[in-house]
Amino acid sequence: MQRIAHRDRSYERAMERAYIDELNQAYEAFFVNSDLPYNVLNIDTDNLNIISRPEDLALVETRIRQALKLVPFQESLPLTT
């Protein structure tokens, strides 16, 4: 609900919390109970803010890289000579 309020889109302003909760439950049921031919990565973002906290975005990126079995990205360290 905070994200919806922060976006401040006119068509979202009248959405009731019950509708958002029902929509969330429908998504959860679909992805948890369906027999999808591909893997689904579920990341709980309730306490994350990828816009204002770079560390939260980095956490999401790390989880995606882990799921894809990619080498974790690490910026080069400054070398002193």
N, C-alpha and C positions, 0 to 999 in steps of 0.2 A: 504494500500500500504506500510505503514511503517513496518507492521508486516511481510509482504512478503519479504521486503528488509532485515529486521533483521534476518529472518530465513536463507536467502541466499541459497535456494535450487536451484540447477542448472536447474531443469525443470520449475521453476517459474520465472526465470530471464527474459524471453522473453514475459511474459504475459503483455498485454496492459491494461491500466486503463479502457478503454471502455469495454473490456471483463469482467473484475472484476465487474464493475458497473452493467453490464447486468446479470451476475451471481447472484449478490446480489439482484437485482430486482426480478429475477425468484424465489429465495428462499423466499423473502418477500411475493410475490404473492401466492406461494404454501401454506405457513403457515397461511396467513391471510384469503385467500379466499376459502380454502378447508374445507370440512366438516369432519374433523378428529375425530376418535372415542376417542380421548384422549386430554388432555389439553396441550398447548404449552406455556412454559414460555419464554417470549421475554425479553432479557436484552440488553440494548444498551451499547456496550462495546467500542464505538468509543473513549471515553476519559479515558478508563481504561487500566492499565498495570498490569496484575495479576502476571507477572514474577518479576518485580522490585519493586512493591508497595504492600506490604502485606495487607494494608488497602483496596485495590481494590479487592483482592482475598476474604477478609472477607465480603465485600459488596455482592459479587456474592454468597458466601456461605449463607449469611443471606437471600437473595432473594429466593434461592432454599428452604431453611428451611421454610420460610414463605409460599411459594407455597404448600409445602407438609404438612403444619400445624404441623411442628415439633417444639419442644421447642428450642429456640435459644441457641446455644452452648456458654458457657462462662467458661473460664478457672478458676480454683480455685484461690481465692485470698490468698496471703501469710498471715498466721495467726501469730500474735505476742503474746507472752505469758509473 
